[in-house]
């Protein structure tokens, strides 16, 4: 395995032409790459930050794509599953890049982090353990709270901006996207559903990504702290999950494994584990 087997580019269209079929071949495991590249294509290359994103793919001896990567600086590198040898070759290929971390399936994240430390001397810190779930048979959690679900519209923009900021800070993703642009994009495709109490007050939200390669991912799910424990998150998540199933999509979501409440809720709704992921942060500065 040679470092040059990994090919890098800033050309999104060229990347999707070369690696798109590979990404669509396993849409659940590749959901992040599929949804991020779709957002970059639809909303512009700087939706996640001022620096240009870059992409890459690994070819086997026959020239077929067997893994891909992308990065939207300053956010972590994302890699689809690779072997330890492939992770080491990638670390060698990326020497000189200032990586802030990696997000990948757990074994891949561990292998690349170990290789990065060997190659650069920069240690990685485990920031989050995640689990990817796929919806099986949908079960609406009981009791269902009073109220109803409704799709957020333009009049909800300021609420969505505020809640997105609160959610992003709570999960350590502050500044990942401009909150106003995020709200506008979600409103445009009907991508946020609110749970509304009988008096017309919005008490929780659940979002969905646009359908890509037959899959839709539920994200984010948020209830303000003072309204939690009343069943609102379960009710609104069940509603958006039902709607996604209704269009024939494979429905996915990620959880933070440090939050047993949310993991238990999603299992009760009918979500089943697919794979575990990990996010590592790295010491700053380019690799040697």
Residue pairs with C-beta under 8 A, 6 or more apart in sequence:
1 85
1 86
1 88
1 89
2 89
3 89
3 90
3 92
3 93
4 93
5 58
5 59
5 89
6 56
6 57
6 58
6 69
6 89
6 90
6 93
7 18
7 56
7 57
7 58
7 59
8 54
8 55
8 56
8 93
9 15
9 54
9 55
9 56
10 52
10 53
10 54
10 55
11 55
12 37
12 40
12 41
12 45
12 53
12 55
15 37
15 55
15 56
15 57
15 68
15 70
16 23
16 37
16 41
18 57
18 65
19 55
19 57
19 65
19 68
21 65
22 30
22 57
22 65
22 66
22 68
23 30
23 33
23 34
23 37
23 68
23 80
23 213
24 30
24 34
24 213
27 34
27 212
27 213
27 214
27 215
27 250
28 132
28 134
28 215
28 250
28 252
28 274
29 80
29 81
29 105
29 132
29 274
29 275
30 68
30 80
30 213
31 132
31 215
31 217
31 252
32 78
32 103
33 68
33 70
33 78
33 80
34 212
34 213
34 215
35 209
35 210
35 212
35 217
36 48
36 70
36 72
36 78
37 55
37 70
38 209
38 210
38 212
39 47
39 48
39 185
40 47
40 48
40 53
40 72
42 210
43 181
43 185
45 52
45 53
46 52
47 177
47 181
48 72
48 75
48 176
48 177
49 72
49 73
49 74
49 75
51 72
51 73
51 74
52 73
53 70
53 71
53 72
53 73
54 70
54 71
55 68
55 69
55 70
55 71
56 68
56 69
56 70
56 93
57 65
57 67
57 68
57 69
58 65
58 66
58 67
58 68
58 82
58 86
58 89
58 90
59 65
59 66
60 66
67 79
67 80
67 81
67 82
67 86
68 79
68 80
69 77
69 78
69 79
69 80
69 90
70 77
70 78
71 77
71 78
71 99
73 100
74 100
75 100
75 176
76 99
76 100
76 101
76 102
76 103
76 279
76 280
76 281
77 94
77 99
77 101
77 102
77 103
77 112
78 102
78 103
78 104
79 87
79 90
79 102
79 103
79 104
79 108
79 109
79 112
80 104
80 105
80 108
81 104
81 105
81 107
81 108
82 90
82 108
82 111
82 112
83 111
84 111
84 114
84 115
87 108
87 111
87 112
87 114
87 115
88 111
88 115
88 118
88 119
90 112
90 115
91 112
91 115
91 116
91 118
91 119
91 120
91 287
92 115
92 119
94 287
95 119
95 120
95 287
95 288
96 286
96 287
97 286
97 287
98 284
98 285
98 286
98 287
99 116
99 282
99 287
100 281
100 282
100 284
101 124
101 127
101 279
101 280
101 281
101 282
102 109
102 112
102 113
102 116
102 124
102 279
102 280
102 282
103 109
103 277
103 278
103 279
103 280
104 112
104 277
104 278
105 275
105 276
105 277
105 278
106 129
106 275
106 276
106 277
106 278
109 277
109 278
109 279
109 280
110 278
113 124
113 280
113 282
116 122
116 124
116 282
116 287
117 123
117 124
119 287
119 288
120 287
120 288
121 288
122 282
122 283
122 285
122 287
123 282
123 283
124 280
124 281
124 282
125 280
125 281
125 282
126 278
126 279
126 280
127 172
127 279
127 280
127 281
128 172
128 256
128 258
128 278
128 279
129 256
129 257
129 258
129 276
129 277
129 278
130 254
130 255
130 256
130 257
130 276
130 277
130 278
130 279
131 254
131 255
131 257
131 263
131 273
131 274
131 275
131 276
131 277
132 252
132 253
132 254
132 273
132 274
132 275
132 276
132 277
133 252
133 253
133 254
133 255
133 266
133 267
133 271
133 272
133 273
133 274
134 250
134 251
134 252
134 271
134 272
134 274
135 241
135 244
135 245
135 250
135 251
135 252
135 253
135 269
135 270
135 271
135 272
136 270
136 271
136 272
137 270
138 238
138 241
138 242
138 245
138 269
138 270
139 238
139 268
139 269
139 270
140 234
140 235
140 238
140 269
141 231
141 234
141 235
141 238
141 265
141 268
141 269
143 231
144 231
144 235
145 195
145 197
145 230
145 231
145 232
145 235
146 197
146 198
147 195
147 196
147 197
147 198
147 203
147 232
147 235
148 195
148 196
149 193
149 194
149 195
149 196
149 235
149 236
149 239
149 240
150 193
150 194
150 196
151 190
151 192
151 193
151 194
152 159
152 160
152 186
152 187
152 192
152 193
152 194
152 205
153 187
154 187
156 187
156 192
156 194
156 202
157 180
157 183
157 184
157 187
159 194
159 202
160 179
160 182
160 183
160 186
160 187
160 192
160 205
161 179
161 180
161 182
161 183
163 205
163 222
163 224
164 179
164 182
164 183
164 220
165 174
165 179
166 222
166 224
167 220
167 222
168 174
168 175
168 176
168 179
170 222
171 220
171 256
183 192
185 191
186 192
186 207
189 210
191 207
191 208
191 209
191 210
192 205
192 206
192 207
193 205
193 206
193 207
193 208
193 236
193 239
193 240
193 243
194 202
194 203
194 204
194 205
194 236
195 202
195 203
195 204
195 205
195 206
195 232
195 235
195 236
195 239
196 202
196 203
197 203
203 223
203 224
203 227
203 230
203 232
204 221
204 222
204 223
204 224
204 227
204 232
204 233
204 235
204 236
205 220
205 221
205 222
205 223
205 236
206 218
206 220
206 221
206 222
206 233
206 236
206 237
206 239
206 240
207 218
207 219
207 220
207 221
207 240
208 216
208 217
208 218
208 219
208 240
208 243
208 244
209 216
209 217
209 219
210 216
211 244
211 247
211 249
214 248
214 249
214 250
215 249
215 250
215 251
215 252
216 244
216 247
216 249
216 250
216 251
216 252
217 251
217 252
217 253
217 254
218 237
218 240
218 241
218 244
218 251
218 252
218 253
219 253
219 254
221 233
221 236
221 237
221 253
221 262
222 233
223 232
223 233
233 262
233 265
234 265
234 268
234 269
237 265
237 266
237 269
238 269
241 251
241 269
241 270
244 251
245 251
252 274
253 266
253 271
254 277
255 262
255 263
255 266
256 262
257 263
257 276
